[in-house]
Structure formats: structure tokens, C-alpha cells
Amino acid sequence: MKTLAICATLAVASLLAMPAAEARTKLTGEQQLAKMLDGREAGKPVSCIPYSQTQNTTVIDKTAIVYRVGSTLYVNRPTNVDRLDDDDVMVTRLYTSQLCRLDTVQLHDRNANFMWNGFVGLQDFVPYKKVASAN
């Protein structure tokens, strides 16, 4: 019985220690963005991107929204960047076929019945393309 209690205590202790270990290895938003952009070079910022050609979108907590169009990654560092949470659902209303600077993106908390959680205002989109390898 005593052995069972010790095993249970050790199991609980190891579970409590795991989040602390994971927290130490979690990358900051800037580090996540740098990792995503590794091997790419920034181009001249543009004010709009073709939304219909956007293949996926990645939200990086309190840092940026990254839109993939073909092989190009467009990085947007919106206003109210502290509101960005990769667990929120983004709702974007388009008035044209493009996503542009000054458009707003509403944020809804997926864990609270999609309750409104604020918004961010888009800024210029910085394109990042893969660097050609030198042979």
C-alpha cells in the first residue's frame, strides 16, 4: 500500500514537472517567425495580397500573421499585435478579392463559444521568398 502511494506521488510530481520543462523549450513568437522564415529573403512590402490564392494562414502569438501564397510567405505585423493568439479564430470580411493594409481581422475565442476577443488592423505585407541555393 505504501509503495502504491509513493508511485502515485511520483506520477503526479512528474506530470507537474512536464509543463515547466515544456515552457523552457517553447520558442518566443519572434523565434517561431525566424524559424518559419529560415532560408528566405524579405522583399519589398506590398499593401495587398490576393486572398483567393492564399493557401494557409499561420498566427504567431503576439507577433504576426503569416499568409502563404504559392511558395511566398507574406508576413503581416498588425496593429494591436498583443491581441494575437494562435488559439483564436480569425474572421476577415473582404470587400474586394484582395486582403489589404487597413483591413481588420476579428478574433474569436474558440474555447469560449467563439466569443468576440478583439481585432487587429492589418499593415503592409512583407513577402519572403526562398533564397536560391548557390552551386
DODREN-184947 format. One record per residue (C-alpha): residue in one letter; residue number from 1; x, y, z. Coordinates in steps of 0.2 Angstrom, whole numbers. Layout:
<atoms>
ATOM   code   pos    east   north      up
ATOM      A   NUM       X       Y       Z
...
</atoms>
This chain:
<atoms>
ATOM   code   pos    east   north      up
ATOM      M     1       0       0       0
ATOM      K     2      14      12       4
ATOM      T     3      23       8     -12
ATOM      L     4       7      12     -22
ATOM      A     5       6      29     -13
ATOM      I     6      24      33     -17
ATOM      C     7      21      28     -35
ATOM      A     8       6      39     -36
ATOM      T     9      15      54     -28
ATOM      L    10      30      51     -41
ATOM      A    11      17      51     -55
ATOM      V    12       9      67     -50
ATOM      A    13      26      75     -47
ATOM      S    14      32      70     -65
ATOM      L    15      16      77     -73
ATOM      L    16      18      93     -64
ATOM      A    17      36      95     -69
ATOM      M    18      32      92     -88
ATOM      P    19      24     109     -91
ATOM      A    20      39     118     -83
ATOM      A    21      51     108     -94
ATOM      E    22      40     112    -110
ATOM      A    23      39     130    -105
ATOM      R    24      58     131    -105
ATOM      T    25      59     125    -123
ATOM      K    26      44     134    -130
ATOM      L    27      50     147    -143
ATOM      T    28      45     165    -142
ATOM      G    29      35     172    -156
ATOM      E    30      50     181    -164
ATOM      Q    31      59     164    -163
ATOM      Q    32      45     155    -171
ATOM      L    33      44     168    -185
ATOM      A    34      63     167    -188
ATOM      K    35      62     148    -189
ATOM      M    36      47     149    -202
ATOM      L    37      57     161    -212
ATOM      D    38      74     152    -212
ATOM      G    39      81     151    -229
ATOM      R    40      70     165    -236
ATOM      E    41      74     183    -240
ATOM      A    42      62     198    -237
ATOM      G    43      56     208    -252
ATOM      K    44      48     225    -254
ATOM      P    45      32     227    -243
ATOM      V    46      16     227    -253
ATOM      S    47      -1     234    -247
ATOM      C    48     -12     220    -254
ATOM      I    49     -11     201    -257
ATOM      P    50     -23     190    -267
ATOM      Y    51     -34     182    -254
ATOM      S    52     -41     169    -266
ATOM      Q    53     -24     162    -269
ATOM      T    54     -20     161    -250
ATOM      Q    55     -16     143    -246
ATOM      N    56     -15     144    -227
ATOM      T    57     -13     156    -213
ATOM      T    58      -2     155    -198
ATOM      V    59      -5     165    -182
ATOM      I    60      11     168    -171
ATOM      D    61       6     173    -154
ATOM      K    62       8     192    -151
ATOM      T    63      19     193    -166
ATOM      A    64      12     191    -184
ATOM      I    65       0     183    -196
ATOM      V    66       9     173    -210
ATOM      Y    67      -1     171    -226
ATOM      R    68       6     158    -239
ATOM      V    69       3     162    -257
ATOM      G    70      11     149    -268
ATOM      S    71      29     147    -262
ATOM      T    72      29     165    -255
ATOM      L    73      26     169    -236
ATOM      Y    74      18     186    -233
ATOM      V    75      21     192    -215
ATOM      N    76       9     205    -208
ATOM      R    77      13     213    -191
ATOM      P    78      -4     220    -187
ATOM      T    79      -9     234    -175
ATOM      N    80     -14     228    -158
ATOM      V    81      -2     213    -160
ATOM      D    82      -3     209    -142
ATOM      R    83     -21     203    -146
ATOM      L    84     -15     189    -157
ATOM      D    85     -17     172    -150
ATOM      D    86     -14     156    -161
ATOM      D    87     -29     149    -152
ATOM      D    88     -41     162    -158
ATOM      V    89     -52     160    -174
ATOM      M    90     -49     174    -186
ATOM      V    91     -64     181    -196
ATOM      T    92     -60     193    -210
ATOM      R    93     -73     202    -220
ATOM      L    94     -67     206    -238
ATOM      Y    95     -74     220    -249
ATOM      T    96     -63     215    -264
ATOM      S    97     -54     200    -269
ATOM      Q    98     -38     206    -260
ATOM      L    99     -33     207    -242
ATOM      C   100     -26     224    -239
ATOM      R   101     -17     236    -227
ATOM      L   102     -30     243    -215
ATOM      D   103     -42     229    -217
ATOM      T   104     -47     222    -200
ATOM      V   105     -47     204    -193
ATOM      Q   106     -59     200    -179
ATOM      L   107     -53     187    -166
ATOM      H   108     -65     175    -158
ATOM      D   109     -60     163    -144
ATOM      R   110     -63     145    -149
ATOM      N   111     -63     140    -131
ATOM      A   112     -77     151    -126
ATOM      N   113     -91     148    -139
ATOM      F   114     -82     159    -151
ATOM      M   115     -85     174    -141
ATOM      W   116     -78     190    -148
ATOM      N   117     -60     193    -142
ATOM      G   118     -55     209    -151
ATOM      F   119     -47     213    -168
ATOM      V   120     -31     218    -176
ATOM      G   121     -28     230    -190
ATOM      L   122     -18     224    -205
ATOM      Q   123      -2     233    -210
ATOM      D   124       9     231    -226
ATOM      F   125      13     213    -231
ATOM      V   126      31     208    -232
ATOM      P   127      35     194    -245
ATOM      Y   128      48     181    -240
ATOM      K   129      54     170    -255
ATOM      K   130      66     156    -254
ATOM      V   131      84     160    -257
ATOM      A   132      91     152    -272
ATOM      S   133     105     140    -267
ATOM      A   134     122     144    -274
ATOM      N   135     130     129    -283
</atoms>
